[in-house]
Amino acid sequence: MRIEEKTTATLIDSLMTATIRCYMAQEKVMSGKTDQETARAAKDAQMFNARRNKLIRAIDARLGEADASEMEKTYSE
């Protein structure tokens, strides 16, 4: 099922799940024992974060607030 076809409740549930998985992957990045383990966790974290962003945009659009969430990448210097 496409993201636009999901119910609002399903979108919110998916967002919560993606957020937790992203957090867990980031924890693995920080505690990775090997370079391969760390790289895999980093890829997972990026994938889950991209999913989170899509879900946030879909929820915002559903609520009629398409520009409500700041989705710009920010990096510390």
C-alpha positions as CSV (number, residue, x, y, z in Angstrom):
1,M,0.0,0.0,0.0
2,R,1.3,3.4,-0.9
3,I,2.0,5.9,1.9
4,E,-0.7,8.3,0.6
5,E,-3.4,5.5,0.8
6,K,-2.7,4.7,4.5
7,T,-5.0,5.9,7.3
8,T,-3.8,8.7,9.6
9,A,-3.5,6.2,12.5
10,T,-1.4,3.9,10.4
11,L,0.9,6.7,9.4
12,I,1.3,7.7,13.0
13,D,2.0,4.1,14.0
14,S,4.5,3.8,11.2
15,L,6.2,7.1,12.2
16,M,6.6,5.8,15.8
17,T,8.1,2.6,14.6
18,A,10.5,4.3,12.2
19,T,11.6,6.7,14.9
20,I,12.4,3.9,17.4
21,R,14.2,1.9,14.7
22,C,16.2,5.0,13.7
23,Y,17.2,5.6,17.3
24,M,18.2,1.9,17.8
25,A,20.3,2.0,14.6
26,Q,22.0,5.2,15.8
27,E,22.8,3.5,19.1
28,K,24.5,0.7,17.1
29,V,26.5,3.2,15.2
30,M,27.9,4.6,18.4
31,S,28.6,1.1,19.9
32,G,29.7,-0.7,16.7
33,K,32.5,-3.2,17.4
34,T,33.7,-3.4,13.8
35,D,33.8,-1.0,10.8
36,Q,31.3,-3.3,9.0
37,E,28.9,-3.3,11.9
38,T,29.1,0.4,12.2
39,A,28.6,1.0,8.5
40,R,25.6,-1.3,8.3
41,A,24.0,0.5,11.3
42,A,24.7,3.9,9.7
43,K,23.0,2.8,6.5
44,D,20.0,1.5,8.5
45,A,19.8,4.8,10.4
46,Q,19.8,6.8,7.2
47,M,17.1,4.5,5.7
48,F,14.9,4.8,8.8
49,N,15.4,8.6,8.9
50,A,14.4,8.9,5.3
51,R,11.3,6.9,6.0
52,R,10.5,9.1,9.0
53,N,10.8,12.2,6.9
54,K,8.3,10.8,4.3
55,L,5.9,9.8,7.0
56,I,6.1,13.3,8.6
57,R,5.5,14.9,5.3
58,A,2.5,12.6,4.7
59,I,1.0,13.4,8.1
60,D,1.5,17.1,7.7
61,A,-0.2,17.0,4.3
62,R,-3.1,15.0,5.7
63,L,-3.5,17.6,8.4
64,G,-3.4,20.5,5.8
65,E,-0.1,21.7,7.2
66,A,2.3,20.7,4.4
67,D,4.9,23.3,5.3
68,A,4.6,22.8,9.1
69,S,7.6,20.6,9.8
70,E,11.2,21.7,9.2
71,M,12.7,19.1,7.0
72,E,15.9,20.8,6.0
73,K,19.1,19.0,6.7
74,T,21.2,20.7,9.4
75,Y,24.8,19.8,10.3
76,S,26.8,21.0,13.2
77,E,30.1,22.6,12.4
